[in-house]
Amino acid sequence: MGYSAYFLIQSGVAIDKAFDFTIIQFAIGFFATCCSFFVVQRVGRRTLYLGGLAALFVLLMITGGLGVMDTLDENALATNPQISVSIAALLLVFTFVYDVSIGPACYVVVSEISSTDFGRKQLCLLE
């Protein structure tokens, strides 16, 4: 999402709106990351990670479907500029879901997996 302003401009969003969406995206990311501390305690790491992946999959499929509309109709963005704004709005939702779920949780999950897996490998080598 670091190049989201460029992506939004390429998808048909005006330059000033693309910049505004990018600033909003970073604010949403900060807020969602702060919320993830509380969500992971209530939901659990595994449920949060798998639920986040499922939600992100659905969001990307919808965003991709909106992007395909451009290839079906050559003038889709010119005749219906709401498509590009809808893509931008879905990317903001994607940022929130990512930063509240798998973004922060991946560091915890990766550190736990590697330490338990390493211990199992060392026990197998010793036997």
Rosetta silent file (secondary structure, phi, psi, omega in degrees, C-alpha in Angstrom):
SEQUENCE: MGYSAYFLIQSGVAIDKAFDFTIIQFAIGFFATCCSFFVVQRVGRRTLYLGGLAALFVLLMITGGLGVMDTLDENALATNPQISVSIAALLLVFTFVYDVSIGPACYVVVSEISSTDFGRKQLCLLE
SCORE:     score description
SCORE:     0.000 S_00000001
   1 L     0.000    2.350  179.160    0.000    0.000    0.000 S_00000001
   2 L   -66.507  -26.367  179.796    3.038    2.266   -0.070 S_00000001
   3 L  -106.989   30.601 -174.661    2.318    3.129   -3.705 S_00000001
   4 H   -65.927  -33.620  178.915   -1.421    3.504   -3.295 S_00000001
   5 H   -62.859  -43.701  177.980   -1.512    7.087   -4.600 S_00000001
   6 H   -63.634  -44.175  179.170    0.109    5.977   -7.855 S_00000001
   7 H   -60.280  -43.820 -178.594   -2.221    2.961   -8.080 S_00000001
   8 H   -66.336  -37.805  176.847   -5.293    5.134   -7.514 S_00000001
   9 H   -63.553  -40.982  178.769   -4.200    7.614  -10.169 S_00000001
  10 H   -67.094  -27.905  179.791   -3.731    4.727  -12.607 S_00000001
  11 L   -85.514   -2.557  173.310   -7.214    3.413  -11.769 S_00000001
  12 L   111.978    3.978  178.431   -8.806    6.749  -12.654 S_00000001
  13 L   -80.004  142.155  177.271   -8.971    8.696   -9.375 S_00000001
  14 L   -62.124  153.234 -174.069   -8.107   12.388   -9.605 S_00000001
  15 H   -61.020  -44.614 -179.295   -4.660   13.331   -8.289 S_00000001
  16 H   -67.369  -36.702  176.536   -5.930   15.406   -5.363 S_00000001
  17 H   -69.378  -35.791  178.302   -8.407   12.704   -4.343 S_00000001
  18 H   -63.052  -41.214  177.111   -5.695   10.048   -4.616 S_00000001
  19 H   -65.072  -42.144  178.278   -3.517   12.018   -2.210 S_00000001
  20 H   -61.820  -43.863  178.076   -6.456   12.462    0.180 S_00000001
  21 H   -61.737  -36.340 -179.964   -7.208    8.735    0.053 S_00000001
  22 H   -67.447  -42.431  177.539   -3.558    7.969    0.828 S_00000001
  23 H   -63.761  -42.834  177.500   -3.517   10.226    3.897 S_00000001
  24 H   -62.494  -38.931  179.667   -6.783    8.655    5.083 S_00000001
  25 H   -60.991  -44.354  179.629   -5.282    5.223    4.474 S_00000001
  26 H   -66.409  -35.983  176.691   -2.294    5.916    6.723 S_00000001
  27 H   -66.977  -42.337  176.939   -4.583    7.245    9.471 S_00000001
  28 H   -63.195  -40.453  178.570   -6.792    4.165    9.212 S_00000001
  29 H   -61.002  -42.607  178.439   -3.704    1.953    9.340 S_00000001
  30 H   -64.404  -45.938 -179.701   -2.491    3.575   12.541 S_00000001
  31 H   -63.268  -43.695 -178.358   -5.914    3.328   14.174 S_00000001
  32 H   -67.048  -36.888  177.460   -6.412   -0.303   13.110 S_00000001
  33 H   -64.999  -39.509  175.752   -2.982   -1.327   14.375 S_00000001
  34 H   -65.245  -37.103  178.468   -3.798    0.187   17.770 S_00000001
  35 H   -69.414  -27.250 -176.139   -7.136   -1.678   17.761 S_00000001
  36 H   -64.887  -26.250  177.495   -5.419   -4.962   16.954 S_00000001
  37 H   -60.599  -38.144 -177.779   -3.889   -5.094   20.445 S_00000001
  38 H   -84.500  -34.023 -178.179   -7.371   -5.424   21.920 S_00000001
  39 H   -68.180  -40.731 -177.615   -8.875   -7.581   19.171 S_00000001
  40 H   -65.232  -29.499  177.856   -6.174  -10.268   19.403 S_00000001
  41 H   -71.838  -33.846 -178.302   -6.878  -10.694   23.116 S_00000001
  42 H   -82.746  -39.315 -171.772  -10.599  -11.239   22.532 S_00000001
  43 H   -94.288  -39.734 -174.634  -10.499  -13.341   19.371 S_00000001
  44 L   103.998  152.787 -174.211   -7.196  -15.203   19.536 S_00000001
  45 H   -67.750  -46.203 -176.224   -4.273  -15.268   17.140 S_00000001
  46 H   -65.591  -46.695  179.327   -5.319  -18.193   14.962 S_00000001
  47 H   -63.331  -41.707  179.480   -8.923  -17.047   14.523 S_00000001
  48 H   -64.050  -43.205 -177.858   -7.812  -13.495   13.851 S_00000001
  49 H   -67.244  -48.787 -178.632   -5.231  -14.582   11.279 S_00000001
  50 H   -69.475  -39.091  176.338   -7.498  -16.988    9.383 S_00000001
  51 H   -64.931  -39.282  177.061  -10.503  -14.673    9.562 S_00000001
  52 H   -63.936  -42.016  177.773   -8.382  -11.787    8.336 S_00000001
  53 H   -62.725  -41.305  179.024   -7.105  -13.837    5.404 S_00000001
  54 H   -64.982  -43.981  179.825  -10.650  -14.830    4.446 S_00000001
  55 H   -65.381  -40.488  179.198  -11.922  -11.255    4.650 S_00000001
  56 H   -66.638  -35.369  176.485   -8.973   -9.942    2.632 S_00000001
  57 H   -60.698  -46.998  179.911   -9.576  -12.595   -0.026 S_00000001
  58 H   -62.458  -44.073 -179.994  -13.192  -11.476   -0.421 S_00000001
  59 H   -62.777  -41.097  179.155  -12.183   -7.799   -0.566 S_00000001
  60 H   -69.008  -33.308  176.852   -9.538   -8.460   -3.219 S_00000001
  61 H   -66.247  -42.000  178.179  -11.989  -10.495   -5.309 S_00000001
  62 H   -65.874  -44.011  178.648  -14.504   -7.650   -5.243 S_00000001
  63 H   -62.337  -42.621  176.732  -11.793   -5.093   -6.056 S_00000001
  64 H   -63.506  -37.827  176.891  -10.543   -7.280   -8.900 S_00000001
  65 H   -63.035  -38.879  176.255  -14.078   -7.638  -10.220 S_00000001
  66 H   -66.833  -35.399  177.771  -14.424   -3.870  -10.339 S_00000001
  67 H   -69.021  -31.256  178.673  -11.101   -3.675  -12.162 S_00000001
  68 H   -70.023  -28.066  178.626  -12.279   -6.232  -14.728 S_00000001
  69 H   -57.574  -29.273  178.200  -15.255   -4.027  -15.524 S_00000001
  70 H   -67.818  -35.928 -178.730  -12.758   -1.682  -17.158 S_00000001
  71 H   -78.580  -26.031  178.172  -11.593   -4.393  -19.551 S_00000001
  72 H   -73.263  -36.666  179.222  -15.146   -5.432  -20.455 S_00000001
  73 L  -126.770  116.975 -175.516  -16.106   -1.883  -21.401 S_00000001
  74 L   -60.353  -29.660 -177.208  -13.347    0.376  -22.738 S_00000001
  75 L  -105.622   24.990 -175.648  -15.106    3.518  -21.533 S_00000001
  76 H   -64.008  -43.581 -179.676  -16.224    2.209  -18.132 S_00000001
  77 H   -71.505  -32.704  179.066  -14.095    4.642  -16.119 S_00000001
  78 H   -72.347  -39.091 -178.069  -14.995    7.563  -18.380 S_00000001
  79 H   -86.160  -23.445 -177.310  -18.741    6.858  -18.275 S_00000001
  80 L  -137.722   81.763 -177.685  -18.841    5.652  -14.650 S_00000001
  81 L   -69.615   -8.790  177.812  -16.162    7.283  -12.477 S_00000001
  82 H   -66.712  -19.741  177.917  -17.737    5.731   -9.373 S_00000001
  83 H   -63.028  -46.076 -178.757  -15.871    2.520  -10.233 S_00000001
  84 H   -68.794  -35.160  177.117  -12.505    4.099   -9.434 S_00000001
  85 H   -69.956  -34.965  176.220  -13.836    5.692   -6.247 S_00000001
  86 H   -65.086  -40.092  176.303  -15.300    2.320   -5.241 S_00000001
  87 H   -61.961  -42.783  179.059  -11.893    0.700   -5.763 S_00000001
  88 H   -63.610  -42.062  179.444  -10.321    3.396   -3.591 S_00000001
  89 H   -65.499  -39.223  177.704  -12.922    2.888   -0.856 S_00000001
  90 H   -66.794  -32.436  176.224  -12.384   -0.883   -0.930 S_00000001
  91 H   -68.790  -31.735  174.436   -8.648   -0.341   -0.566 S_00000001
  92 H   -67.857  -40.806  176.221   -9.330    1.711    2.563 S_00000001
  93 H   -65.094  -40.555  177.053  -11.424   -1.136    3.950 S_00000001
  94 H   -58.601  -43.459  179.587   -8.647   -3.554    2.941 S_00000001
  95 H   -61.610  -43.432  179.152   -6.123   -1.453    4.854 S_00000001
  96 H   -62.802  -48.789 -177.923   -8.274   -1.515    7.989 S_00000001
  97 H   -63.376  -42.159  179.715   -8.867   -5.274    7.844 S_00000001
  98 H   -62.442  -47.140 -175.020   -5.190   -5.972    7.115 S_00000001
  99 H   -76.349  -17.000  176.487   -3.893   -3.748    9.917 S_00000001
 100 H   -94.182  -13.991 -175.690   -6.354   -5.060   12.481 S_00000001
 101 L  -119.642  -91.498 -168.882   -5.769   -8.717   11.611 S_00000001
 102 H   -78.384  -20.738  179.941   -2.834  -10.265    9.784 S_00000001
 103 H   -57.121  -61.110  178.535   -0.568   -7.229    9.668 S_00000001
 104 H   -77.599  -30.900 -174.977    0.435   -7.207   13.345 S_00000001
 105 H   -70.894  -24.473 -176.511   -0.451  -10.849   14.054 S_00000001
 106 H   -64.368  -32.750 -179.528    1.976  -12.265   11.513 S_00000001
 107 H   -67.424  -36.636  178.549    4.981  -11.246   13.622 S_00000001
 108 H   -71.535  -46.223 -177.495    3.665  -13.141   16.628 S_00000001
 109 H   -64.516  -42.895 -179.010    2.661  -16.215   14.636 S_00000001
 110 H   -64.309  -40.630 -179.537    5.953  -16.387   12.725 S_00000001
 111 H   -67.987  -33.680  178.331    8.029  -16.166   15.884 S_00000001
 112 H   -74.193  -38.099 -179.015    6.034  -18.955   17.529 S_00000001
 113 H   -66.452  -45.160 -175.731    6.153  -21.257   14.524 S_00000001
 114 H   -67.202  -36.866 -178.261    9.884  -21.003   14.014 S_00000001
 115 H   -71.672  -39.629  178.916   10.766  -21.649   17.654 S_00000001
 116 H   -72.745  -37.591  179.149    8.562  -24.731   17.994 S_00000001
 117 H   -67.217  -40.032  179.489    9.607  -26.099   14.609 S_00000001
 118 H   -64.098  -40.312  178.858   13.289  -25.555   15.397 S_00000001
 119 H   -64.368  -38.369  178.415   12.917  -27.410   18.695 S_00000001
 120 H   -66.502  -41.085  178.914   11.286  -30.380   16.961 S_00000001
 121 H   -64.628  -39.441  178.941   14.054  -30.560   14.387 S_00000001
 122 H   -66.364  -36.376  177.781   16.725  -30.485   17.081 S_00000001
 123 H   -68.204  -36.664  178.733   15.002  -33.317   18.964 S_00000001
 124 H   -67.453  -35.536  179.256   14.827  -35.397   15.782 S_00000001
 125 H   -70.793  -30.451 -178.946   18.544  -34.874   15.154 S_00000001
 126 H   -76.202  -25.705 -176.814   19.414  -35.932   18.687 S_00000001
 127 L   -77.197    0.000    0.000   17.477  -39.190   18.482 S_00000001
